[in-house]
Amino acid sequence: MQASADIESARTSGDPRYLGYAQAALAPWWNAKDAPLPVILLRAQIHQHNHSFEAALADLDHALVLDPRNPQARLTRAAIQQVQGNYTAAAADCRSLALLVEPLVTADCMSRVSSHRGAARGAYRKLLAMRDRAAGMEPRLRREIELTLADISMRIGEIETARLHFDQALTATDADAYTLLTFADFLLEQREYRQVVELFERYPDYADLLLRAALASRAINAANAGQLSQRLREQYAAHQRRGDFVPSRDYARFLLDIEGKASAALDAALFNWKSQREPADALIVVRAAIATGQPAAAAPVVTFVREQGLEDVRLLPLLSHILPERRT
């Protein structure tokens, strides 16, 4: 089906135009409640990529009524619930995969969830052990496993271990947008700015790398720093003119770190927090709250981190800065 190929192209390239092509291919069924199951699943993926999570979840719930044992629906729903911070629901979907997919897929799903709920090191050890015992792993699954291990390593402060996992993820298959984006963020956090610029120069068509390249270029006072920042302004202005623009954590980072508009960045970060509650979403809320001198604005993040037991060496020092009574 053409829509499936277009969604894969969007995932690989990061080019949102392919999602538009996919939606156009599904036009006869786009609003149909009685659409065939394969169409419902594709529609859910498009909604997911567009961060229309409620629409995606509605489609996935319907798909699982039609086919309760559908592994793709379970995996996709677990991924969305994790992004939203609904870890109990995500874990339930992960557990339901046990008899439907190979054990490593279930382990990867569970490790991602449990690593956000106060069990990061245990989740890492379990997934690593299963990876090491696996034979003949499919390359795409290998990349997903390595990215999970890299993410957990990074959040618990094992930087060189995270680097090794990123290296393995990047060599498991051809580059895709998410892997490059995640790796670029890692390099930025390590202040390896020239490597970020080089990554962008190698993959200039990956739109989400533009923000990372602009941030890195500013950090090293590169000659093209202003040009990259202007390209970002034009990119966001074009999105806003289309009338479908929704503030994201990247937009909040742009406002805070490129434009120096801390108050606007905080508004964008808090809007994004309503639907996305990953550690990176928490970070931009807290950073913007500190920059505006409004630490109380980060209260939703503080509550979430405490309730979930979220471990992240990048986040916790900032929270201690906001809440000095938590220092020990």
Disulfide bonds with the S-S distance in Angstrom:
Cys94-Cys109 1.91
